[in-house]
């Protein structure tokens, strides 16, 4: 099939999606980059550019592409660090397990996207010094059917980006997090159907939230499972309004993973809200953790850049605060800032097998009730402090008042020694099993990330069944 | 040439930056000529490199000002000029809590970026505007 015919077919397939763009598909057989149309308004062509048939490298292909195009990659090992600066591309591997970007422990990012609306599908990135797949500063992103393992910072990383979908992802062997969404509010993003294991953190989200959903996913064998967190080392603090529903979270006590300091601090916990706020944690199955199943704790930030902002300001969009200068606070006030968890709701989860407590909430301040967190309708055996659902119900008045009995010993937990981090290059991260491919990778039309996030029916999500063999 | 660098966080942050900018503004009218730039002495302006943003992204300083970048984030960053290589700091020397200093003596606009978290014009970028 000639490139011209392929481009025409791809254009037809994409027509439904991109019809509004009034495509003027060039039919001269050249790739879009040959047209030098950079001064014109980009036109979605829906052309297919093949690697290595049309271009030897993925970088050359994405550079040659025009908005709306599909970059289709044949099986092979690609030793590249690819930067994507063309909007609305779909970059797809023909086989998720055989299209492999390999950083060789020297290259920084597998695919780094700095353009809006780019979707990456059906491939693997491994052995990068920082990230496997990385979107930064974009509106519209999607990662589907991706495998990221043994990368030096994050597996899949969406930073300062909004309107996103991360789905059908396998991420392992990163010291920070397998999957991360940070510095966005409102994020307008969905994480669904992912497996994250053998990382420092299964999921980390610093200063993110606002229509941010983590659903129907599995977090296991990490140091800690799902860890929304706050800190002034990134903008848009604090973390708030993440919805965590219908996930299976178990055995996050793994002692031999790579791990940053936060992962060491958080080790042995399933869902740990570290200074996060207004999060909704419902109908998750959480079991077998050395510390807590679901814990709400403060995040201690040493030598912070700023103080905790007033809750009245938390609904300020990220875009409105990014240009503000850092305030000038006394050095001693910034020496240690405690980001307390506030106004979180923990309902209807099934939690068991926790070494310290199935449900836990602690702070270094005395007025725990004043932080507004609540627990109701969960299935559990132990809490810290005792009678947590009676102390802090989500509905109605408290029926208990003693916050001291069985209180969480935060100082002991924070200062306990943990197994040290293992270099991500040398950690015993298992080679991933073959992961499911996306349907119809060869023939599916390009689908840039202009229609994300996909709708989620939260009410339809039930507590997951316990996985076989666990 | 990579400028002086120390590994100590001072805690003097953008308040000092604001004062420095104000000082630069006050000094701006002193002795400017087409051929000769009078350099301010002892003026320091700070830029915080957090994850993954330079804050503030754009500063305007008087020639002679020393700009001090501090890595106040959790990750390594670098500071690379978009043009040339006569200043800047690589990631190995700009880990969390590290500082990098460079004194700008020639008026002009100096865009820079962190190559780990941006490109020359997108992502983690910043600009120093030096006035004569």
Interface residues (C-beta under 8 A of the other chain):
Chain A: X83 X85 X108 X114 X130 X136 X137 X153 X159 X160 X183 X206 X231 X232 X233 X234 X235 X260 X303 X305 X322 X323 X325 X326 X327 X328 X331 X334
Chain B: X9 X11 X13 X14 X15 X17 X18 X48 X50 X51 X52 X53 X55 X56 X57 X72 X73 X74 X75 X97 X115 X116 X117 X118 X119 X122 X123 X124
